[in-house]
Amino acid sequence: MGKIDDACKEVVNQVDGAVACGVVDLDTGMLLGIHNASQYTQTMNEVVAAATMDMFRGPNIGRIEKMVRSHRGVPENSEHYFQELHVTSTHNFHFAKTIRGGKAVMMLVTKKTTNIGMGWAQLKAAIPIVEPLVP
């Protein structure tokens, strides 16, 4: 288990209702580290990493960013607009925030019993521990 995996495990253990924590490289889509209490397969983890990448850097997101720049008269500068996302699924809350200047994203998945504000607070509190481990 790598250092990022260990840090993610610590996040899951510290957050009431946490199910999983992972870090995805936004340049490559590669899963840099993960820990989940549900013991998902590696394939499932990789699919979740790919979906996370799509939410922050997918082609439709790129089109939105380009349209917003055009509408505002701002020249292309490769800036990415989405920095945080919160997604609610049937059974879980998914908190995601870019780290390392947008080079990666850290995601925390909790049960729906977790207070949303506490989910965000816990994710943001863990960033200083995880961020230095991201290449």
N, C-alpha and C positions, 0 to 999 in steps of 0.2 A: 504494500500500500504506500502511495506517495504522500508527500507533505500536504498537497492540496486535498487529497482524499482524507487525510487525518484531520485537517482543518474543517472540512465539510462535515465529517463525523461529529466533531465537537459542536458545530452549529446545530446539527440535528438533535444531539443529546441535550443541548441547553434550551432549545425553544419548545415550549409547551405546544404539543400538537404537530410538531414538525414531522414530515414524512420523508423529505429528501432535500439535499442541497447539492448543487453542482456548479461548475465553472466551465464556460465554453469560450474558446478562442474565436473571435469574430472575424479574423482574417481567413481562417481555414475551416471553421466549423467543427474543429476537433474538440472532443471532450477532454478538458485538462485535469479534471478531478470530479469525483462524485461520491456521495454516500447516500444510500436510501434504506429506510427501514423495511421497505416492502420486498427487498431482494429481487428487483427487476433484473432481467437478463441484460447482457451487454448490448444486444441488438436493440432492446427497448430503450436503454440509456442513450444509445447513439441516435435513435430516431427522435428522442426528446431534444437532444443537442441540435440536431438538424432543424427541428421546428423552432427552437429558440433563436437560432441563427436567422431563419426566415423572418421572424418577427422584428428583428433589429436591422437586418441587412438584405432581406429578400428583394427580388426585382420590383415588386409592387411598392415596397417602402422606398426604394431608390427613385421610382417614378414620382411618388408623393414629394420627396425632398426636392427633386428637380422642378416640379410644378410650383412648389412654394417659393423656391428661389426666383423662378421666372416671374411669378406674380409680384414679388417684392422688389424685383429689379436687382437682385443680388447675384453677382457673378458666381459661377461654379467654383466651389472651394473644397469639395470633398467632405464638408462637414456633415455629420449624421445628426438628425434631429431627435430621434427617440433615445431617451436616456433611462427611462424607467417604465415598466409595464406592470399592470396588475390584471390578472385574468382569473375569473371565477369559473370553475368547472362544476360538474354535478356534485362532487364530493370534496373538492379541494380549493384552496386559494393558491395562486402561483404569483410570487413576487420576483421581479427580475430587475436588475440595475447594472448599467455598464460600469466597468472599473478599468483602471489603467488607461485613462484618457480615451475610453471607447474601444480599446483593443480586445476586451473580453467582457463577458456578462456573467454575473453571479445570480443564481436562481435559488429560491427557497420555496418549497412546496409544503403547505400545512393542511391540516384538516380544517373544515369550515368552522370548527369550534374555536379556532384561534382568533383573537381580536385582531382586526386588520391593522390598526395602528401599532399594536405590539409586534405583528409580523414584520412591518416595515422597520420598526425600531431595532428589532433583533437582526434583521438582514444588514442594516446599515452599521450596527455595532460590530458585526463580524468582518466587514470589509477591511479594516486596518490589519486584521490577522491574515486574511486570505490574499489580499492584493499584492503584498511583497513577494508572494510565492509564484505569481503569474509571470512567465517569461516575457 
